[in-house]
Amino acid sequence: MSEQHGKPTPSPRIGLFFCECGPNMGNAIRLDDLAAQEAWPEAAVVQRHAFLCAPDGKAKLAEQVRTQGLDRVVIGGCSPHEHEATFRQVLADAGLNPFLLQMTNLREQCEWQGDDDGQATVRARGLVRGALWRAAQQEAVETRTVEASADVVVIGGGMAGLSAALTLAQKNRRVALVERSAALGGLLARLDEVFPSMKCASCFLEPAINQVLDHPQIDVLRESRVVSVKGFHGQFTVEVESAAPAVDPSRCMGAGECAAACPVSFPDPLDEGVGQRKAIGMAYSGSLPHVSHVDPVHCGRCNGAGCDGPCVQACPMNAIDFQRAPVNRTLTCGAVVVATGMETLPVPAVPGVISCVQLERMLHPQGPTSGKVTVPGGGVPRRVVLAPSSEMPARDTDLARRELTKLAVRLLDVCEGVELQLAGDCHQATLAAPMIEQLRAAGVAFSSGALDPATLVPTDNGVSYRRAGKLASTGTADLVVLWTGTRPSSTVGELARDLHVRTTAEGFLEADVDLLVPTGTRVPGIYVVGAALGPRPLGDVVRDGTAAAGRILSTRLPGERLELEPLAARVIPERCGACGVCVTACPYGAIRTLADGKCRVEPAHCRGCGTCAAACPSLAIACPQFEYRQVSAEISGLLAMEGTTRSH
Ligand SMILES: Cc1cc2nc3c(=O)[nH]c(=O)nc-3n(C[C@H](O)[C@H](O)[C@H](O)COP(=O)(O)OP(=O)(O)OC[C@H]3O[C@@H](n4cnc5c(N)ncnc54)[C@H](O)[C@@H]3O)c2cc1C
């Protein structure tokens, strides 16, 4: 019998196993001394093995557990990071609760510290004694499961969200795709040709959108926003609000009669103001789905400006009705994929200075200028400078170089005899060698340095500019094309707070550092893909979308119950002082404050890291396997002098 706070408890039967880790152990540590049975009165069995993690080692361990009636196992060997899961499985297979295992890392912490005159063996003894004393205090931990959904909500209908949704739906998963705008496609829908293939963007975007729209497993919720996300991995509840559908998509044929009748016209935000649009009409020429939508901010009928709605009479399909109400939905799902993308920063309002998006729209055959590039006042540009802005965030550099190089190639195509200057070290753009070669052959000048937007001044025949950097210079051009920079989607801050997903200093969403779960976040079941993570080319965006979908497909199986973290922390309500320190300390957003002010750990979000317990000033948080008596038993064992016996 041993004593625990004065109360006798039955002595556990502990098996102590030393792993030699092949040739890795036994040089600094004197294994013969360390692994002697008589050295460990706390242990019922002491054994050593050349490779405990090898099949015969595992079989031996299981056999000892069964035949010796062991009810605790201590292993002195490698790091628990490497093989704790392996040995827990051995215990489970041998019929013992897997949490009655204690591993101590003699390899990294003693052996690999070098031969220091017997000190490695002394340290190893301390660690093993600590593990044995702690093992005596360990308790079985049961793993709980809860019902889980295999459905997925994807937020954002750009290329990243489309790829995730399609990959999931192709494997029969139900997907709700929530898109805040009226059309799908995101940034890609604005582009004409895309590097590195120089294929037309719509050639692969349109088939992808059509597949999504036609897929019976995908519900597309356009003009919609996520109001809240509650719950946890396997059991999320997502509230979605969709704008009042003034245009009935099942009736609208996209004929455009409504737009022709609409009296309101304003600069088209999609073109960054190159063209004009009406308050009702298609999102852009050829947009999908091929139906009109109303811009409630500019529509005179919606904003109370007194318009009597000539579009309603003009529509031959009777598809327009302003009396409809917004629609609220509650979706349940097992995982959420955030694909909210990025936005571009505006260019300074200087005539003759345009953004890359504006030039893309001009180059687009279905854009506002039908593919013609012109300078202010009309006419074809003769001298064009393409450059990054000196205020561009460093994270944009490669995408900016690739895009500016691509646009230079396009300008050579459409503006005969144009003189081009490409600043910002675009010759260093990745995967752009063929384009750079083509530009060099055409005599395009490459230079370093970015353009300072404050120095862009309109002149009689164009714009004057100043190139920053070591070889600073000034010049004039009749068109300046500027990559200003990117920023996260404007709605992402609110979404990040709701989802408990971390953001970078610039506000982009942050994926977890775990390389084995690409696009996963610190919150299980929530994935971030595409440009929501920061500026990146399309290839990466598509890879992100499919990676997240692949992960969900392999971890959230229909009908499979969700296994909760067995070591999840628990708040002891009688002790909780409702200070909320744990809520902010938890790196996984797993703790919430209840209506009575007390805190509660959501077991499905908790990863058992123990940060909350360490932060709690009232000692009101219990962590299985890391309870006070368990940790102090280990410390006592570590600190006990040679020959001391257990006092717990
Ligand atoms: C000017 C320019 C040219 C480029 N040219 C190329 C090129 O030639 N080749 C290449 O490989 N890459 C290029 N890129 C990069 C490429 O366009 C992007 O990486 C890609 O389009 C990003 O896709 P995405 O789906 O991650 O984001 P986005 O395309 O930004 O899509 C995000 C979607 O989410 C929606 N959304 C945002 N917030 C919410 C919310 N809260 N709720 C619901 N929906 C929301 C948005 O409306 C949008 O539809 C270019 C980028 C720019 C800026």
The ligand as an ORCA input file, in Angstrom:
! r2SCAN-3c Opt
* xyz 0 1
  C      -4.339     42.071    -60.603
  C      -4.101     40.652    -60.320
  C      -3.705     39.789    -61.335
  C      -3.430     38.449    -61.071
  N      -3.016     37.638    -62.083
  C      -2.720     36.345    -61.827
  C      -2.261     35.479    -62.858
  O      -2.142     35.881    -64.000
  N      -1.932     34.199    -62.513
  C      -2.043     33.735    -61.232
  O      -1.692     32.582    -60.969
  N      -2.512     34.531    -60.227
  C      -2.861     35.816    -60.503
  N      -3.347     36.609    -59.509
  C      -3.615     36.020    -58.203
  C      -4.992     35.302    -58.233
  O      -5.908     36.088    -58.919
  C      -5.494     35.071    -56.831
  O      -4.545     34.351    -56.113
  C      -6.777     34.252    -56.797
  O      -7.724     34.766    -57.653
  C      -7.293     34.237    -55.370
  O      -8.365     33.354    -55.289
  P      -9.179     33.194    -53.918
  O     -10.322     32.329    -54.217
  O      -8.256     32.808    -52.843
  O      -9.662     34.670    -53.564
  P     -10.609     35.666    -54.355
  O     -10.505     35.473    -55.803
  O     -10.318     37.000    -53.765
  O     -12.071     35.188    -53.931
  C     -12.573     35.397    -52.638
  C     -14.092     35.346    -52.714
  O     -14.617     35.419    -51.387
  C     -15.683     36.350    -51.346
  N     -15.744     36.852    -49.965
  C     -14.890     37.677    -49.316
  N     -15.268     37.856    -48.044
  C     -16.404     37.122    -47.886
  C     -17.261     36.876    -46.774
  N     -17.029     37.422    -45.584
  N     -18.338     36.081    -46.950
  C     -18.589     35.494    -48.157
  N     -17.802     35.698    -49.254
  C     -16.710     36.474    -49.101
  C     -15.297     37.392    -52.360
  O     -16.439     38.115    -52.796
  C     -14.691     36.528    -53.459
  O     -15.662     36.058    -54.352
  C      -3.601     37.955    -59.757
  C      -4.019     38.809    -58.738
  C      -4.268     40.146    -59.006
  C      -4.688     41.043    -57.900
*
